[in-house]
Every structure is written in structure tokens, then in C-alpha cells.
């Protein structure tokens, strides 16, 4: 499970509008020289036309870059929405105190030398944390590059992204990054791709404000249509879930890169922004649940940004490939399969219609190979694309061309004119040449790439978002016994134990309506023998709170049918318990339940995302198989069913080689109930493991459970 970075100072619902559209910006430590790093914020805001109030703060000057300067932020008469502190780390604490006393709404700290710089820096950051905790002011950073409001030129940063002297293209895509330099590299590339940006905000060490919180604020803005995010660690995963769910409801994509997946990457992240990264699987699966598009490279983030910036949604997964290269068409089709898209041959009627407008030696199937004839007859693209868009079996189109500068004009004209007649996504792969056709298409708002596989992968990401699953709608089952479950935990704590024995664990999950096997506790072989009735088949288990895996020490006997067998097994297991430190060993005599497959359910309080539930294949090889799915808790039975159906070995659940189909719905209902248990009692419970959960054609039964308290 994920390991959480230090929690932000404030865990409150903040109005982020003063940051997103600031009416006034103070620059603390502002230089009179716009060429210096500390002079850039004032210089760039003046140059690019920020219409709000700019307040330079410099104790040694009365005028900075032609504007009145203040010795101290507290001397400013008007309100200050944002203060960007470009002073060295040694001066930051006093500057932050001044901002807090002034009532600044957001303070951006650019200085490094805090938690990312070792023990001394961490101590300095703790002092800073104490100052911030005593104020309603929110702080971004330290060790951040600040923020840019592209549309209103609110440039509270010294980042070099404006070195070209040209303004960035304004639009409806916002980018929030934990890394400053990486983020501005990306911002420059996004501008080069003609992706219109609204904001860039860098959170740095996240002493207070996190990427997740900024996303929460941005998603509320009606004129922001897509969000990009870069994480090195996740602080306050619940806020991220909140932002993602709201984005899901508003049909606003969040495209995210999270680094630190490997051990080396995690070390680099820790040294860079003092983040702690943990089990990447939790992040990956929970983000998929809430509709976040996760990508794994800078290139993939840029590619996805293009198709999401176009604000189109495919209605299905059917991709038409129009290519002047057979090889390019095959690459596109292969990539489509990898990303869940369908490149199926057109219906005969539509093949005939296409064949009538392309050369006889071209292929009217799908992928459509227009061949090199486009070189001498560029009108082929107009005819083929027009037919493709008329075909009701086309949900989206990818066009593959290359080295086509000599006939670029008619192709671009055809694509752009037909693009304007449809709401279906179209992406172009234009390989080779000068690159000018790509630039022109992007300026027209048409996603364009150098590689057909990248174009198709981007369309795959767009399609997965457009056809995303609905959010779970959890409703607590009416028959759960919260008080009864809590009483089990209270009794165990009173006995000084942090791990429940199996009888207690069974009582706990039974209180939430999870089916369990009938069982009896015994302290002697005689009591154990009395627990079996004629016709029973039972299992005898060591009942222990200190031995979590009973089978590893020989503490389980299966298939017993007589009192004598039970008594003998109990005697042996009680002796095993004594040898392993149990002063008063006990056994559990449990009805032996049959099942056609062993599943597992688990629940845990993840350090970042809070309560999560896990489903998968169970039994003694659960860790070896590692075939599990994770969801935020609580969840509903429909989503739990989806988790089971998405297992790698899901076919085993539905009946193979003459085996019966299992009652997956019953397993999903058990997972739903377990998700409510960890959601309700996560303040008491660290983890729950139900393994195995025996599944049959009708019903499921939990026959073993482990519960570790917090």
C-alpha cells in the first residue's frame, strides 16, 4: 500500500479562486532588473499585460521596474491575493510571517533548501510549518516555481518558459506539477504543440497546498476543460479522490504522470521534493476507478493533451485507419488492439462505396490503404475521409501520411474542412518532411503526431475516458451491526491484543453480513470432540492471535468425520500452540465447507488513500499469483463485480473445462460489505484478510480471516 508524504498543514476546503484568478500579486524580494530571476515576475507581468495590481516588495528601493515598491508586505494598503516570495531561504520565515499578518491568501515560496536538502533543511521547514499552521493563509512550496495564469498574464514565477519573448497560447487546459523544472519543460512543449493552456501551478515540497487540492480548485472552473498533473508522491489521497470524482462528474479529463514507480525512482523523488512514494499499484488502480488517465512518460502526456484539448468524445471503440502506407496502417492497427480499440473491416456496402472513390489496387477494407497514389492525387484523402465520416461504424479516424510537404496544402485543406463538419475525433500521423504540415494542423486544433502508434495510443486514452465506468454509488447495507463489530474490537483491546484470533475475526466480519462457516471454540480435546455431530465433516484449527499463518506450523487438520479424529487432532494442535508460545491454547472446530474455487478479500487503511478493499484469487498461492484488484472503500456491488471480472484469471470464475460458473455476484456482495467494514471502522482496523473465500455455483463462505488492529 502507498506510503504517505507528510500531511499538509491545513486540511480544509479552500476557495482557490484568488489563486486561479488573482486580482493582486505581491513579489517579495523583487529586483529592479527584469533580467534577474527575482526580477522576472514583475517584468513578465508588465510585459504580457497583467491587469491586476502588482506590488513589488524590496526593502532597499522605493521603485522597482517603474512601479512603487514597498519595504514590507504589511505596508501594502490593498488586499493581496497572491504573494510570490523570491527571497533566499534564510529570509523566507520573516517573509511568510509578514504575509500571514497582512492576510495574504496564497504565499508561493520559490526558495529551495528545505526538506529536500537534508536534516537542516527539514528543521527549517518545520519552523515554516509552525508559522503557517497559525494562519488561514495557504502556502505553495517551498522549492517551487510558483504559478502562471496564462489567460490573464498572472506570472508569479521566474521560470524561463518566457525566454523566447512570445506569449504562451491561452486555452482551456491546466497543468499542476509537483516538479517545477519538469513542469516548465512540459509547458514549453505544450505551447509548441499549440495546446492552449489556462494555468501552470507548481506545488514543490507541498508543505501545505498539494497537487490534489489545486486540482480540486481548478476542476470547479467552467472554462477549464482538461487537467494535466505530475506527481512524485501523493499527499492526502482523499483530496485527490475528491478532485477526480468531481472531474468525472463534470466530464473533465485528468491526465496524470506519477513517477517513483521503481525503487530508484522513489529514491530520486525523495531527494528531489522530499516525497515518499509507495505501492504504485494502489495509485494505479484507484485512479482508474475514478476515471483518471494515467500515462507513463512525458511524450504520452503531451500526446494525450492534444486529443483532450480538442474536446471531442468517441461514442464507441471503432477506429477507421486511412493510410498512404501499408506498414503504417498495420502499426496503427496493432496499437489499436493494444489500447482496446477495434479496427474491423467495414461492412460490404461501405467497402463498395469507398472502392468507388479510391484506386482499384487500393484496399477498401479497414485499415484503408490509399497507397502512394495520394502523391499524384491528393483528392483521395478528401474522398476517403468523407466516406469514413459518413460510415456509422466509424467512431474515430486516424490518418497516416508522410514525406508529403509537396502536396500538403490539399491534404490539410481536406482534413481541416471535414474536421469542421463532424464531432468525431480525428488524429493525424504525419511522419517526415519539414514539420510545417504538423504545425499547421495543430494550429487548426487537429491533433497531429510523428508516429501512428502515438496517435492511436492517444485516441485509446481518449476513448477509455469517454467510455469510463460510472463512479461507484455505495449504500451501506441495512443489516450491518456496527456496534457488534466494534464490541469485538473493544474486547480484544481490553485483553491487550492487536491481532484478533480467528473466532474474533469471524465474529467481526459476520457482524457485517459476510457469510462464514459454523464453528465452536474448544480448550480441550474433549470439548473439541463434543463439537462434531453425526454426518459432519470438520476442520480443526489452532486458535491464536500470535500465529497468523496456522498452516505454516501444522496448525490445521482437514476432513475429520468422527469425535475420535477431532480429539486426536485437537490434542496435537493444542500442543503445537504451547510450543509456539500460547499459554492457554485453544482450537476452533469449524464446519468444513466445500467450494469450487478459492477467492480472497482484503481491506486495509492505505496511508494515502484511506480505506481500500482488495479482491482476487485466494488460497495458499495468493501472494505468488498476485492476481488482485483494488478499489477505494466503500464501494458498491456493481463495481466489486467489475473488479472480479477484470482479474487476469476471470475466465476461471465463469466456468471453464466443464467446471461450473461461480456465484460472482455473491462474492461481489461480500466485497461490498467488507468495504463498508473498513470504511466504518478504519480508525480501529489496520488490515483484514479473508482467505479463502470459498465460492460455489450459489453463494460464498469465508472460512478463514485475519484482522490486525491499528
N, C-alpha and C positions, 0 to 999 in steps of 0.2 A: 504494500500500500504506500501511498505517497507520504513523503516526509515534508512537513510544512516549514516554510521560512518564518522568521519572527513575525508575529501578528502586527498589523498596522496599529498606530497609536489610537486612532479613532475608528470605532466600528459603528458608524451612524449613517443615516441616509442624508446625503449632502446634495444640495442644489448645485449642479455643475455648470449651470448657465453662465455664471460670472467668469468661469474659465473658458468655456466654449465660445462665448461672445463677449469678451471683456470690454467694458466701457472706458477703463483706465488701466494703465500699466506703469508701474514704477520700476526703474532699473537701478538697483543698488550697487554702487561701485562703478557707475558708468564713466567711461573715458570720453574725453573731448575728441579723440582721434577715432574716426569710424573704421579705420583700418585695423585697429587693435581688437582682440577678442572681446574685451569689455566695452568697446565702442560700437560693436556691430549691432546689438539690439536697437539702440536709438537710431543709428544710421540707416538700418534697413527699414525700420518703421517709417521714418521720414521719406525715404526714397520711394517706397512702394505704396505710400498713401494711407497709412493707418489713420482713421478718422477719430479715434478716441483720444483721451488725454494721455500724454507721455510725460512722466515725471522722472527726470534724471536725479539720482541721489549721489552726491560726491562732496565730502566734507571740505575739500580744498578749492572748489570752484563755484562761482555763482551762476555761470552759464556753461552749458555743455551742448556742443553742436548746435548752437543758436537757440537753445531752449533754456528757460530758467531752471537752475539746479538747486537742490535742497541739501543742507548739511546732514539731515537725518530724516528718515521716512516719516517720523512723527510730526514733522513740521509741515507736511503737505496738508492743505486745507480741505481738499475734496476727498471723496471716497476713493479707495484703491481696491480694484477687483483682483489684480494680479501684481505681485512683486517678483521680479527675477533677480536673484542675488548672484552677481558675477564676481564677488569678492573672494579672496583666498579662504581656505578652511579656517584659519586662525581668527578671522573676523566674522565668521558665519553666525556664531552663537549670539553675539550682540545684535547683528542684523535681524535675526529671527525674533529676538526679544522685542526689538523695535516694531517689527511687523505685527506681532501679536498685540502689542499695546495700541498700535494705530487702528487695529481692526481690519487689517488686510484679509481678504477672503481666501486667497491662494498664494502661497510663497513657493517659488521654484528655486531650488538650491543646486547650482551647477558645480560647485567645488567637489573634488574628489578628496581622498584621504580619510575616509570614514571606515565603515565596517569592512569594506573590500580591501583595506590596507593593513590588516592585522590588529593586534591587541590594542595598540594606542588609538588607532582609528576607531575601533569598536567602542572604546571608552568615550571618545569624543561624541560618537553617535548616540550613546546612552544619555549624555548630557543634553544633547539636542532633543532626544525623545522626551525627556522630562519637561523641557520648556514647551514643547508642542502639546503635551498632554494637558497642560493647564490652560489651553486656549481653544476656542472653537475654530480657529484658523486651520485650514488644511495645508499640508506640505507635500510637495512633489520633489523627490530626490532623497538624499543628496546624490551626487555623482550622476547628474542627469544633464541633458542638453536643453531642457525646457520644452517649449511648445511653439507651434506655428499655427495660427488661424489663416489659412491661405486666402480665403474669400475676403476677409477684412484686413489683411496685412498685419495681424496681431502677432508680431515676430518677437517673441520673448525667448530668444536663443542667440548664441553666437555661432551656430553650426554653419559650415561652409557651403551649404547647398545653394546659396545665392551668389556664389563667386562668379558665375557666368554673367551676372548683371541683368539677367532676364527674370521676369516674374514666373512663378510656378503656375501651371494650368489649374484654375479653380474648377471644382466639381463637387461631387456628392459622395466621395469615398474618404473615410477617415482611417488613420493608421495610428495605433498605440503600440509602443515598443518599450520593453524593459531595457533594451540595449540602446544607447544613444548613437554611437557611430554607425552600427549596423543599420539602425533605423533611417539615418540620414542617407546612407548609401542607397537604401531601398527607395527612399523618397526621390532621389535623383533619377533612379532608373524608372520609377513610375511616371515621372514627368516626361522622360524621354519616350515612353510608350504612349503618351497622350492620355494617360489615365487622369481624369480630373479629380483633384484632391480637395477636401474641405479642411482637414486638420492633420497635424502630426504632433503627438504628445509622447514624451519620453519620461518614464517613471523612475529610472535609475535604481537606487538601492531599496526603494519602496519602504522607507521608514514609516510612512503614513499612507498616502494615496497609492493604490495598486492599479495595475492594468485593468483588472476586473471592474473596479469602481469607475474608472474612466469610461470603459465600455458601457456600463450601466447608464452613465450620463449621456453618452453620445447616441445610444440607441433610442433615446426619447426624442431626438431631434427629427422632425418630419422630413427635412430636406437632406438628411444623410441616408443614403440608400444601401451602403455596404460598408463593412468594417474589417480592417486587417489588424492582426495582432501578432506580436512576437513575445514569447515567454521564455525565461530561463528558469523560473520556478513559479509555483502557484501559491500566492499568499491569499488566504481567505477564499477557498474554493467555493463556498456557499455564495459569495457575491458573484463569482464567475457563472455559476449555475443560474442565478437570478438574471444576469445580463443576457445569457444565452437563451433562456426561456422566453424572455421578453422579445428578443430578436426573432426567435422562432415564430412567435405570435404575430409579429409585425412584418413577416416575410423579408427580414433583413439578414443577409448572409454575414456570418463571421468566418473569415478565413484565418487560420492560426498556424504559426510555426512554434513548436516548443522544442528547444534544444535540451541538452543534458540527458539524452536517452541512454548513452553509454557511460561506463564508469569514468572514462577520460573526459567525456563531455560534461559530466556532473562536476568533476574537479575544476574544469575550466570555468564553468558557470559560477561556482562558489568563489573562485578567486576574482572573477570579473565583477559581479554585482552582489556578492555575499548571499546568493540564493542557495537554497537547499532543494535539490531535485530528488525525487523518489521513484517509486514504481511507475514507470511510464504507461503501463497497461491500464491503470486506473484512469489516468488522464485521457488516454486514447478512447476508451470505451464509453466513458461518461460524456465526453464531448460529442461522440457520435450519437448518443441518445438524445441530446438536446439540439442537434442539428448543426453543430459547428463543423465546418470543413477543415480538416487538418491536413496540412501538406508538410513536406519534409525538407524543403530546400528553398533558397532564395528564388531560384528560377521558377519553381512551382507556384510560389506565392505571387510572383509577377504575372505568370500565365493566368492564374485564377482571377486576379484582379481585373484583367482585361474583359473576360466574359461576364463577370459580375457587374462591372461598370456599365455594360451595355443594357442592363436591366431587362433582360428577356428571360423567359422561363419555358423550357420544353414541356410538352404535355405528356410525353412518353419517352421511351428509350430508343426509338428507331432513328438510326443515323443514315443519311444518304452521303456517300462519298463521290465527289466529282473530281477526277484527277486527269492530268495530262501525262501521268507516269504510272505504268502498271506497278512498278516497285513501290512507289509512294502510296498507291491505293492499298496494296497488301499490308504495308506497315500501318496504315491508318486502321484497317480492318482488324489486325491483330491487337492493336492498342485498344480499340473499342471493346473487344472481348475482355481484355484485362480490366476494364473500368465499368463493366456491366452494361455496355451499350450494345444494341443489336444492329448488325449490318446484314439484313436479309435481302435476298433477291426480290425485286419488285414483282408485283402481280403481272401476269402476261399482258393485260390491257395496257398497263403503264409502260412496260417494256416496248410494246409496239409503238406507242406514242413517242417515246424517246428515240427509238430506232429511226423514226421518220425524219428526225432533225439532226442526226449525227451521221458520220460516215459509216458505210456498210461494214467496214472492218473494225469499227469501234465496238465496245461492249455495252449493251443497254441494260445489263444486269446491275446489280449493286454489290460491290463497288462499280462505279461507272468509269470506264477507261476511255477518255476522249482522245487519247493518243497525241502524238506530236502535230496532228492536223491543226491544232489551235494556233500553231506558229503562222500558218498561212491563212487561217480562217478564225480569227478571234471571236467572231459572232457565235461560234459553237458554245461558248460559255453562257451567253445570254439565253440561247435556246435550251440548253441543258438545265440551267439553274431555274429558268421559268417553269419548265416541266416538273422539276423536282419539287418546287414550292406548291405546284398545283396538286401533286400527288398526296392524298390524305394519309398515306403511310410514311410520310416524311415528318419527323418531329424536329429535326435539326439537320444542318448541312455542314460538311467540311469540304473546302475547295483546296486542291493541291496543285500548285503551279511552281515553275522555277525558271530561272535564267530568262525571264520574259520581259525585260525592260523595253525591248524593241516594239512590243505590241501591248505594253502595259495600259495605255490610255483606254482603248475599247474594253479591255477586261475590267479595269477599275470602274469605268462608267457603267458597264452592265451590272456588276456586283452591287455598286452603291445604289443604283436606281431600283433594282429588285429588292435590295435590303430594305429600302424605304417602304415597300409595298406589303411587308409581312412582319409579324411579330415573332416568327420562329428564329431561334439562334442560328447565326451563320458565323463560322470561323474560317480564316484563310491561312494556309501554309504557303508562304512564298519564299522558296529557297534560292539562294544565289543572287546574282545581279548586284546592283549598286545599293540596294536597300531603300531607294526612294519610293518604289511602289508600296512597301510596307508602311513607310512613314505616312504616305497619302491616305492609305486605307485606315490607319489608326486615327488620323486627324478627322476622318469621316465617321469615327465611332465604331468601326468594324474591327473586331479582334483579329490580329494578324501575327503569325509566328514564322520561324525559320525552319520548323521541323513538324511534319504531320503528326508525329506521336505526341508532341506537346500540345498541339491544337486539339487533338482528340481527348487527351487527358484532361484538359481544361473543360471541355464540354462534358466529360464524365463527372467532374466535380460539380459543375452547374446542375447537371441532371440529378445527381444524388441529393443536392439541396432542394431542388424543385419538387422532387418526389419523396421527400423525407417523411418519416413516420410521424404521426401525430404525437404530441407530448403525452406521457402517462397522466392519467387523471385518478390518482389514488383516493380511495374512500375507505376509512377504517371499517373492517368487518364489525358487525354489531355485537357479536358474541365473544369478543376478546375480553379476558379478565386481567386488566392491568394491575389491579390491586393484588390479585392472587400471584401474579408473576413477581411483583415487587416484594411480596412476603417471602418468596423462596430466596431471593437475593439477600433480604434482611437477615434471615435465619443463618445463611452461610457466613455472612459477615460477622454475626454475633459469635459464631464458632471460630472466628479468626482465619477463615479460608478465603482465598481469592480465586479458587477454581472450584466449580461445582462438581460434585460426583455425578455419575450418570443418572441416578434416580432423581436428583435435584434438577439436572438439566432436562430430563424428560418431563418433569412437572412444569418446568418453566415454559417449554415450547407447547405443551398441552394446554396451558392457560391461554395460548393464542390460537387454539384450534387446529394445530398441526397433528395429524394422526400419528399415534405412537402404539407400540406393542404392549400388551398387558404384561405387568411384571410385579414381582414380590421381592422385598429385601429380606435376607436371611443372615444371621450371625453364626449359625452352627450348621453342620451337615444335616442334622435332624430337621431343623427349620426349613432348610432348602428342600429336603425330600418331601416335606409336607406340602410344598407349594405346587407340586405337579399332580394333575388329575388324570384318570384313565383316558387314553386317547391323545393326550398332549404330546407334542414334540417341543422341547425347550432348549434354551441355551443358558449356560451358567457363566457369568462374567464376574471378574474382580470389580468390586465397587470401591473406587479410590478417587481421591481428589489430588493425589500427588503423582499418580501414574496415568498419563494422558493416553498412551497407546497400549492398551491392555494386551493385544495380541503379540506385541513385541517381547513380552515377558512370560508368555504362555498362560495368560490370564483369561482365556476363553475356551469353553468346551461346547461343541455344537451337536445338535441332533439327538439329544438324550430323551429317552421314552419311558424310563422306569424310575421309581424312587431310589432304587439302589444305585443306578448310574448317576443320578443327581447328587446323592450323598457323597459318593466317591469323588466326583468332580469338585464338589464344594470343598471337601477336605483338602484336596490338592491345591486349589486356588487360594483358600484361606492361608495355607502355609506359604505360598508364593507371596502373598500380601505381607505377611510378617517379615519374610526375608528382605522385602524391599521397603521396610520402614513403617508399615502400617501397624500402629499399636493395637487397634481394635478393628481388624479386617472384617469386611462384610462381602457378601456376594449378592448379585442380582439374578434371580431366576426369571427369565423372560420367555414369553411365548415365542416359538420360532415361526417367523412369518416367511412365506415364500414370495419370491419376486422374479420377474423375467429380466430385470436389469437393475444395476446399482447406480443410482444418481447421487449427487451431493448438493447440499445447500449450505451456504455460509453467509455470515454477516459480520461486519466489522465497522468500527469507528475510524474511518480514514482521517489521517492527521490534517488534511486539507479540505476534503470534500464532505467530511462528516459521515453520517450513516450510509453504508453501501451494502448491497446484497449480491451474493455470488451464486451462480448455478453452474452445473457441469456434470460430467461423468464421474461416478464415485468408485468406491471400493479401495482396495489396498494400493492400487496403482494411480490414484488420483493425482499425485504430485508428478509422477512420471508422464502421464498422458497430458496433463496441463491443458485440458480442453474445457475452459471455463469462460463464462461471460459475466460482466459486472454491470450493475445499474445503481443509480442513486436511490436511496430509500427515503420515504416509502415509494413503492411503485404499484402498478395495478396488474391484474392477472393477464391482461392482454399483452402488456409489454414483457412480463415474465415468460409468457408463451413464446414471444418472439425471441427471447434470449435462448431458450431451449432449441428452437428451430434453427438458430444461427450457429449452433455448435458444429464443429468440423465433422463430428460423428452423428449428426442429427438423423441421418438415414436409419441408424440403429433404433431410434425411438419410434419409427413409423412402420416397422416390420420389414425384415429382410430375410431371405433364405428360409421362408416358412415360419419364421418367428412372428408372434403376434405384435400388432401395434400397441404401444403403451399408452396409458392414460396421461398424456402430456398436460392436459388441462388440469388434472388433479395436482400434478407436480407444480404447475404454474400457480395454482391457488395456495399451495403450501409456501412457495417462494413469496407470494404476496403477503401472506400472514407473517412470515419471518421478517420481511422488510418493515412491517409495522412494529414488530417487537423491537428491532434495533433502533427504529426511529423514536419510539416511545421511551425506551429505557437505555438509550445510548449514553446517558450520563452515568450509568451504573455498569454497563457491559462493554468490555473491550472487543471480544470476538465470540462468535458462535460457529460451531462446525457440526453439521448434521451429515453423517457419513457412516453407513449408507442410508439413503432414502430408497427403499425398495419400491420399484414401480411394476405394476401389473396391467393387464388389459383394462381393469377397472380399479382405480384407487391407488394410493401410495401409502407407505408406512415408514416412519422414522424408527430405526432400530438401534441407533447409537447417536449420542450427542455429546459435545464438549462445549462448555461455556467458561470463559475466562473473564473475570470481573476487572474493572478498571481500578 
